[in-house]
Amino acid sequence: MIVLRKKRLVLITSLVCISLTTFMIKNSVTNPDVVDTVNLPVSNKVIVLDAGHRCSR
C-alpha cells in the first residue's frame, strides 16, 4: 500500500513541474519555429487619426 504524505506529494509535484519546464525549454531552444499569423486588412497601411479639435455645432 502506498502511503501519501504531504511532503511526498509536494516532492512529486515539484519534480513533475521541473521536468515539464525543462522539456519545454529544451524543445523551444532546439526548434525555434516562429510563424507569423497576423493577417489584418490594415497590414502595411498608414492609419491617420484625427483629433477632432475643430468647433462644429
C-alpha positions in Angstrom: 0.0 0.0 0.0 1.3 3.4 -0.9 1.3 6.0 1.9 0.8 9.5 0.6 2.2 12.2 2.9 2.2 15.9 2.3 6.0 16.0 1.9 6.0 13.2 -0.7 3.1 14.9 -2.7 5.0 18.2 -2.7 8.2 16.4 -3.9 6.4 14.5 -6.7 4.5 17.6 -8.0 7.6 19.7 -7.9 9.6 17.1 -9.8 6.9 16.8 -12.4 6.8 20.6 -12.8 10.6 20.9 -13.1 10.7 18.1 -15.7 7.9 19.7 -17.8 9.6 23.1 -17.6 13.0 21.7 -18.7 11.3 19.8 -21.6 9.5 22.9 -22.8 12.7 25.0 -22.6 14.8 22.3 -24.4 12.1 22.0 -27.1 11.9 25.7 -27.6 15.7 26.1 -27.8 16.2 23.3 -30.3 13.2 24.1 -32.6 12.9 27.9 -32.8 10.0 27.8 -35.3 8.3 31.2 -35.5 5.3 31.6 -37.7 3.7 35.0 -38.3 0.0 34.6 -38.0 -1.2 38.2 -38.1 -3.3 38.8 -41.3 -5.2 42.0 -40.7 -6.6 44.2 -43.5 -4.6 47.1 -42.2 -1.2 45.5 -42.5 1.4 47.6 -44.4 -1.0 50.6 -44.4 -0.8 54.1 -42.8 -3.6 54.9 -40.4 -4.4 58.6 -39.8 -6.2 59.5 -36.6 -7.9 62.9 -36.5 -8.1 64.5 -33.1 -11.3 66.4 -33.9 -10.5 69.8 -32.3 -12.5 71.9 -34.7 -15.6 73.6 -33.4 -18.6 72.1 -35.0 -22.3 72.7 -34.0 
